[in-house]
Amino acid sequence: MVNMTRNEMIKNLVNGVCLVKFIKKNGDVRLMECTLNNDFIPDDRRITEVKARSETSLPVYDVQAKGWRSFIIDNVESFGTNVESV
């Protein structure tokens, strides 16, 4: 999997849109453009603090689905930064 800590992922997500490829709980592979940067999150969807259900997952805003999703850190296959988004 990816050699990146949860905090490193958060730092990149706060700076812009990232492309994350991960394995879902059901075994499907998912590719998601996501962020924690308020410039890409509608005003009515913004949160002031990232709160994970656990340290093993990360809640993010999916810019394509226009909603909050999460992924399990250990299931991330690739993590790209500086993605151009809509």
TIVEX-444925 format. One record per residue: y, x, z of N, C-alpha, C in turn; residue in three letters. Coordinates in steps of 0.02 Angstrom, whole numbers, plus 50000, padded with zeros to 5 digits. Each point is the difference from the previous one (the first is absolute). Last residue first. Layout:
N
YXZYXZYXZAla
...
//
This chain:
86
510004934749446500394994649968500715000150024Val
498815023250032499784993250009500504995249968Ser
499085027650014500524995649974499744992950005Glu
499245020750161499804995449946500604995949979Val
499565019250172500544999449951499794995849939Asn
497935009650135500684998550021500464999449940Thr
497174996850065500525002949958500694997950023Gly
497275001550079500654997850025500535003649959Phe
497094993750012500575003949974500644996850024Ser
497934993150092499735005049953500555004249968Glu
499624984850240500465001949946499695005549958Val
499124989750208499744997549936500455001749941Asn
500485005050235499415003849981499714997849932Asp
501874988150098500185006849983499405004049973Ile
500304973549974499725004450050500105007249977Ile
501644978549940499415003649978499775004550057Phe
501674976149940499845006150039499385003349970Ser
502254981549940499285001449997499875005950046Arg
502134981249923499735005250044499255000349995Trp
501594991849791499804997950067499725005950039Gly
500494997349752500584997650038499814997250068Lys
498735011049812499804993650028500564996750040Ala
500425021449906499754995849945499834993050025Gln
500705017150152500564998149958499794995649941Val
499065003850257499745000649931500554997449953Asp
500125010550258500234994649956499775001449929Tyr
498735007550239500495002049949500224993949961Val
498435010050233500314994349965500555002549953Pro
497735012750100500725000649989500254993849963Leu
497765010550170500254996349942500765000749995Ser
498725010050176499585001449942500234996449937Thr
500894998050228500225006349970499615001749937Glu
500374974250070499695005950031500275006249965Ser
500944979649954499504997150044499645005550037Arg
502495004649920499324999549974499564996650051Ala
502735001449940499524998950054499314999049969Lys
502685008649940499324999749975499534999450060Val
502624991449985499565005250027499304998949973Glu
501834985949939500395005550027499565005850024Thr
499734981749788499845000750070500375006150026Ile
500194981749773500075006450034499794999650073Arg
500184982349823499345002950013500025006550040Arg
501934987049917499614995450043499305002550016Asp
501485012749854500304999250066499574995750047Asp
498775013249801500504994750005500234999150073Pro
499135023549901499734994250037500554994750005Ile
500275022449909499514996649957499704993850033Phe
501595014450109500314999149934499544996149953Asp
499335007450223500344993449995500354998849934Asn
497775015050055500715001149986500344993349989Asn
497645005850028500314998050063500755000949995Leu
497834996149807500575003550029500134997750071Thr
498194999749756500234997450063500555004450029Cys
498094993949792500665002950005500314997150063Glu
497295002649936500574996150024500635004250000Met
497184997049930500575004249985500624995950018Leu
497194999250067500654996749988500535005349989Arg
497114995150011500535005049997500644996349982Val
497754989950136500395000249938500535005650005Asp
498544993350184499745005149954500375000649935Gly
500484986150202499424997249963499715004949949Asn
501945005550132499444998950046499384997449964Lys
501685014249851500074994250044499384999350044Lys
501075022549886499414995749998500104994550051Ile
501995014049858499584999850060499414995449989Phe
502445012449896499344997849978499545000350061Lys
502814999449953499445001350044499374997049970Val
502725007449947499414997149968499395002150041Leu
502774996650067499425004549992499434996149967Cys
502894999350044499394996449983499455005149986Val
502015006850169499964996849935499364996249990Gly
500775011550206500435003149951499984996649931Asn
498604993750186500694998650019500495002749948Val
497715004949976500114992949987500714997950019Leu
499275022150048500064999049928500154992749983Asn
499605005150227500615003649977500114998949925Lys
497994991950094500584995950020500645003249975Ile
498025012349971500024994249956500614995750015Met
499595017750143500235002649935500044994349949Glu
499104995050212500725001250004500295002749935Asn
497664997150018500334993550000500765000950001Arg
498675020549898500004996250063500354993349991Thr
498575014949816500684998450019499974995850064Met
498315008349812500165004450056500734999050019Asn
498094982949876500645003649996500125004150063Val
497454994949927500594995850000500635004450000Met
//
